[in-house]
C-alpha cells in the first residue's frame, strides 16, 4: 500500500474548486507532486480544496484511455453482466472485461490493478481529510460537512472494492474482503473479512448521515444526506437487509419524482441539473478527458471509440421486453430503422454527449429511479406493497404499464426485469448477477451475445465472448489482488490471492 497511501493524490492541487473560491496563489504554494498537510489543512477552505480534488479523482483519466474514474468501473460491471453487448472488436478497449479475461491478471496497469489503485486513492484522500479536519481553522458547520462527505466517500469506495474483489455479501461474510484503512498510514494490512468491511461501511455511513443533516450542498457533485441514504440503501440491498433497504431508499427519493418522458431521451443522462439525479459529477470543457472518457466508449456519435466499432448495445432479448409505448425503448436503435455500421440495431443512445464533439457532459452516479426499484424489491421480498411503488416509476415511462395481478415470485421477477431496463448502463450488471445467486445467464442468438449483429448493410456477428454462462460464486467474477500490492504489503502473501 505504500505506493498509494503516503500522500494526497496530486489531483488535489489540480482540483475543480466548485464553490470554495480559493485563490490561485493558495493552490500554487506547493508543487503538484508534493502536497503537504501544512499547506492544505490549515483552514476549512483548504480542506474543501482537498475534498474537491478527491471528487475530481472520480472522473479524471488515470494512466490510459480505459480509466476515467467511477464510470470506468460502472462500464466494467455492466460489460460483465447479462444485458450489454459489444458490437465489434474496434480498438479493443473493455473487450477483455466483456470477455472475462481482463480481471484474471494481477499485472500492473491492468483492470484489477487500476480498480484497486482508484478506490484506495479515494480512501487515502478521505483518511487524510478525516485525520486533519478537527484541527483546521474554520466554522464547525463546515468541518462537519467536510467530515461527513469524506466518511461517505470512504464507505462508498469500500463498497465497490469488496464487491469487485469478493463474492456478494450473503453467505460470504467470513471470507477475505479487502484491507481496511481508517487513518493515514504507510503500513500495509491484511484482508479484512467481508463482514468487517461491511461493518466499517455501515459505521461510516451512519456517522455521515448525522453530520450531513441540514448541511448546505455547495455543489451537486458533493455528497449530501440524500446521497448517503442512497448509498446505505444500496449496501442494505446487497446485504439482503430488506427493511433497511426499503426505508433508506424511500428516504433518499423523498421529494424527487421520475423525470418526464421528454427529458428521458434528451438530457436525462448527461446533465447534472436533472431533477431526478441524486448525485453526479460535472465535467466541463476545459477539464474533459476526451477519448479517455465514458462518452468516448459508449456514444457512437461522439467521435470517440464507440464511433470506431466498439458500440455498446442492449441485448435484443431485453429490448423486446419493452412495449412500443415505453419511452425507454427510444434510447436504443430500432431494428427496422435505416442503419449502417455506425448505428447498428440496438445501439444505445441513452448516454450521449449533449452536443456531438463537445465533451462537456456530466457523469451520473445516482438517481431517484434506482431508489424506487430498491424499495420495490425490498418490499416484494417482505410482503409489502411493492406493486404500487413499481407502478409509480414505470407508469411514467410507459403510461400503459400495470403490475396488477402480480404477487410473490412473479412480482419479484417483474421488478428484476424493470431494474434491468431502467438501470441499463448505470453500473449494476455484475453486482446484481452476483447478489441474485443464480449465476450468469447471457441470452444468445440473433441480436444477443455471440449472435448475428443484424446489421442490414454489412451483416456479421457481434464481438464474441467466450463466457456466456457461469455458476453462482464462480471465481471468474472476482478481480485479482494486484501483484504490486502482494509485493509491497508485508501483511499479505501469495496465499491471499483470489482463486
C-alpha positions, 0 to 999 in steps of 0.5 A: 500500500505504500505506493498509494497511501503516503500522500494526497493524490496530486489531483488535489492541487489540480482540483475543480474548486466548485464553490470554495473560491480559493485563490490561485496563489493558495493552490500554487504554494506547493508543487503538484507532486508534493502536497503537504498537510501544512499547506492544505489543512490549515483552514476549512477552505483548504480542506474543501480544496482537498475534498474537491480534488478527491471528487475530481479523482472520480472522473479524471483519466488515470494512466490510459484511455480505459480509466476515467474514474467511477464510470470506468468501473460502472462500464466494467460491471455492466460489460460483465453482466447479462444485458450489454453487448459489444458490437465489434472488436474496434480498438479493443478497449473493455473487450477483455472485461466483456470477455472475462479475461481482463480481471484474471491478471494481477499485472500492473496497469491492468483492470484489477490493478487500476480498480484497486489503485482508484478506490484506495486513492479515494480512501487515502484522500478521505483518511487524510481529510478525516485525520486533519479536519478537527484541527483546521481553522474554520466554522464547525458547520463546515468541518462537519460537512467536510467530515461527513462527505469524506466518511461517505466517500470512504464507505462508498469506495469500500463498497465497490472494492469488496464487491469487485474483489469478493463474492456478494455479501450473503453467505460470504461474510467470513471470507477475505474482503479487502484491507481496511484503512481508517487513518493515514498510514504507510503500513500495509494490512491484511484482508479484512473479512467481508463482514468487517468491511461491511461493518466499517461501511455501515459505521461510516455511513451512519456517522455521515448521515448525522453530520450531513443533516441540514448541511448546505450542498455547495455543489451537486457533485458533493455528497449530501444526506440524500446521497448517503441514504442512497448509498446505505440503501444500496449496501442494505440491498446487497446485504439482503437487509430488506427493511433497511433497504426499503426505508433508506431508499424511500428516504433518499427519493423523498421529494424527487419524482421520475423525470418526464418522458421528454427529458428521458431521451434528451438530457436525462443522462448527461446533465447534472441539473436533472431533477431526478439525479441524486448525485453526479459529477460535472465535467466541463470543457476545459477539464474533459478527458476526451477519448479517455472518457465514458462518452468516448466508449459508449456514444457512437456519435461522439467521435470517440471509440464507440464511433470506431466499432466498439458500440455498446448495445442492449441485448435484443432479448431485453429490448423486446421486453419493452412495449412500443409505448415505453419511452425507454425503448427510444434510447436504443436503435430500432431494428427496422430503422435505416442503419449502417455500421455506425448505428447498428440495431440496438445501439444505445443512445441513452448516454450521449454527449449533449452536443456531438464533439463537445465533451462537456457532459456530466457523469451520473452516479445516482438517481431517484429511479434506482431508489424506487426499484430498491424499495420495490424489491425490498418490499416484494421480498417482505410482503409489502406493497411493492406493486404500487411503488413499481407502478409509480416509476414505470407508469411514467415511462410507459403510461400503459404499464400495470403490475396488477395481478402480480404477487410473490415470485412473479412480482419479484421477477417483474421488478428484476426485469424493470431494474434491468431496463431502467438501470441499463448502463448505470453500473449494476450488471455484475453486482446484481448477477452476483447478489441474485445467486443464480449465476450468469445467464447471457441470452444468445442468438440473433441480436444477443451475445455471440449472435448475428449483429443484424446489421442490414448493410454489412451483416456479421456477428457481434464481438464474441465472448467466450463466457456466456454462462457461469455458476453462482460464486464462480471465481471468474467474477472476482478481480485479482489482488494486484501483484504490486500490492502482494509485493509491497504489503508485508501483511499479505502473501501469495496465499491471499490471492483470489482463486 
